[in-house]
Amino acid sequence: FDIESSPLGNLVGGRIGEVLKTNNTLALLSLYDCQLGDEAAVIIADTLRVNRFLVLLNLSANRIGRKGGSELAKALSANSTLEEIGLDFNEIGDSTALLLAKALKENTSLLALKLVHSGLTDKGIVALFESLTVNRTLRVLALLPENYPGLRGPLAERVVNAITHNNVVLRVDIFCVDTAFEMEITQALGANAERYGLVNSKENVRFEEILRGNRKAPWNRARLMFVGQGKAGKTATVRSLLGKKFDPAWISTVGANISESITGGGGGSRWKKLNKESKFATGLAAKVMAGRMKKPDHQRDRKTAPSMRKRLSRYFRGFTQSSPESSDTNDLDSTAMQNTERETLDYQISNNVGSDPLSEEPKVNTIEKVTLKEMDYAYHERLITDARRDAESISLSLWDFGGQTVFYSMHHIYLTKFGVYVVIFDLRELVSSDTREKSLEYLRFWLNSIQLHSPSASVFLAGTFAAECKSSMISSANDILTRLIDVSEPFVTKNRNESLVYFPIDNKTEMGIAQLRSSIEMAIETDPSVSQEVSIRWMVLLDKLMAHRSKNPYMTLSDVFGFCNELRITDEREQNECLNLFHERGNIIHLTATQALNEIVVVEPQWLIEMLGLLIRDSSIHVTEERFEKVGLADDFQSTFQTGITTRDYLDFIWTNQPVEFLLDLMKRTLLLSDWSFTMDKEQYLVPSLLKMRQEPKPKGIKFTFDFSHSFLPRGVFQRLVCLCVAGAAKHPNSLSLCEPELFENYAFIEIEKNFCLHLLKCTHTIEIFVEDDSFASRGLRILISMLRKLNYDVMGTGLKWQGNLYDREREDLVSYNIARERKLKPWFGDYPSVEDKPGMSKHTDLESFLSSMS
């Protein structure tokens, strides 16, 4: 029974514990991340003393401390049926570990004990391992603490002695600094496997050696990004590529949605969605192992395999039958086999859900138990078999970006230089004269954005609703796109089978989906970044970062480096290369433009996307005002989406139970938000992405411009420039005495300090800045150039290219920045140093330091 990630708390958790005292059917219970504390744990411990039916109990990622942990440990001494208990990510500490060690000496049923990141030190770790000298039933002991440097000296020797004198334990999650001790552990585990006559025990030992070592294997991972106009069918296309049926009621994507999948190994077969628990290191180790094995699968020794496989087959079939989506998962790790498939099971012992309909054996009323040692080593064999089968497969990180324009300013955070882009458009809108120009505008935007962030990436154009278009419309769209591509010149992959520059598809009928899927796979397979060889240690690190998601969606850089040191990735250059790889492939978000941004590693990108999307969203589609009226925030809601000015109360509400200060700081540093201190009202912030358009603005003053006509002016650049100007004005000690800024999507009036007034105007290919007072012209020019350079470095990946032009009153025309500087054109040059006199003023400068330098 699975109640994962539900905010039950102590009250409901305690009630569940009370109910279990009289339960005589429930065998598997997962209360993972249910906000249970010591109070609930004490009640559950009382239940374990009397319950004789529960086999698996998962209490990981809760708030159980020493008191609750101690009671659970004591209960294990009296329990004779529980086979697995998970207490990962609870601060139970050494006192609980000592009690657990005592319980293990008395308990005769427990097969797996999981205590990863549970506040243990060497004292608790050694006690648990030394209990193995008495215990003869435990098969798995996982207790690696957070940022653990490894066992050393006499303590390591004591642990190794305990493992070598135990003849049943098969897996341990600990490591020693001394490689000789590491080898002894590996050999001891292998010897235990051979003692039981397990299949391919030598190969399993070899598997453990590879997993613990530093071998390299091809990365075989790619990032696939789906972009395009809103409601064009991006999400439906992703679902089609995964073999999902078209759902007309699917809700429009907010921000972006990330999923993991694996290709079918060529031939255009549908991709399979990966389980969120899948581990990268074990899969990579299995591929190394599979590559070293010489015997074909059918020739290997199977002396004891048939009965084990028959039992495993029937055991797992009972789980997978209960979930219609089960065929879409790829169970690549032992955690998945021991836990994840159980998550889909409505476990009813009396219904015989585990029986094999093809078996000749008589049905029984209970699921046949499979020992953990069989599961563990069958898991290795299955991994290696899967690795052989999937040798040509590639893991995909699928990013489905929301198409509404309000999200575009956020997308620059997530776009990276590696990956494959699929630009989705509605064929009907492209060929219709009424909607063609708007459709082309979106296509130009995305093709230019890709060129800006990822100039060498493969790009696919996919036109949806093709089944509703005549052949003449298909041909007309091709002519239009051919002209567009000739101008834009991105690397667009052609549809050679149909002699088109794009792929006509239809998600309702699956028309063209197999061809698009096959072509994407071919592009991925020839991408050098996909076949890059990486260390298995790097993959173990990635597994650790992914596991941390259940505890916290972000980490400090020092904590990440602590993980690195645990895995002996100690060179700073290698650490940074590793994180950069994970960031570029979409596994994490690690922004390095400033020191402050560099200090945070977001290990759950989807979480960050969802948090930002709660604020930056299309109010006409994704927000209902009624929700905010009920809590007295109707005015705050109106202000947020009508003027772009939000309040702290509004943010506290939409980010309930989230790290508000962290999110505010990140949004400020990525220029998605700035302080608003121009009124005496409650604490307020500007969100420039939510500003509305103004018709016919009338700026005044002497003008200079940033001209992007020879490159590209992305959405979000003007808003971020406005954000920086407002942030600078908000830092003024007398900001309340300044004129309140007038802000719109295409125009802004901002008084930086008394009488220093700027007007900013966004045109199609230019940003125009007007300075009201000539005496501030030189300073205004210097500040705005520095701001544009900063956001280019910090957000746009240095991809922005522009030409500066300054107004010459004598010629009554604009002249280039270089000519004006050579001529020392007034009023632009003279009173203040030029930008060149302050190198590095904007590059990699922290936001606070940068704003201070403006004065």
Secondary structure by P-SEA (a helix, b strand, c coil): cccccccccaaaaaaaaaaacccccccbbbbccccccaaaaaaaaaaaaccccccbbbbccccccaaaaaaaaaaaaacccccbbbbccccccaaaaaaaaaaaaccccccbbbbccccccaaaaaaaaaaccccccccbbbbbcccccccccaaaaaaaaaaaacccccccccccccaaaaaaaaaaaaaaaaaacccaaaaaaaaaaaaaccccccccbbbbbbbccccccaaaaaaaaacccccccccccccbbbbbbbcccccccbbbbbcccccaaaaaaaaaaaaacccccccccccccaaaaaaaaaaaaaaaaacccccccccccccccccccccccccccccccccccccccccccccccccaaaaaaaaaaaaaaaaaaaccbbbbbbbbbbcccccccccccccccbbbbbbbbccccccccccaaaaaaaaaaaaaaaaaccccbbbbbbbcccccccaaaaaaaaaaaaaaaaaacccccccccccccbbbbbcccccaaaaaaaaaaaaaaacccccbbbbaaaaaaaaaaaaaccccccccaaaaaaaaaaaccccaaaaaaaaaaaaaaccbbbbcccaaaaacccccaaaaaaaaaaccccccccccaaaaaaacaaaaaaaaaacccccaaaaaaaacccaaaaaaaaaaaaccbbbbccccccccccccccbbbbcccccccccccccccccccccaaaaaaaaaaaaaaaacccccccccccccccbbbbcccccbbbbbbbcccbbbbbbccccaaaaaaaaaaaaaaaaaaccccccbbbbbbbbbccccccccaaaaaaacccccccccccccccccccccccaaaaaaacc
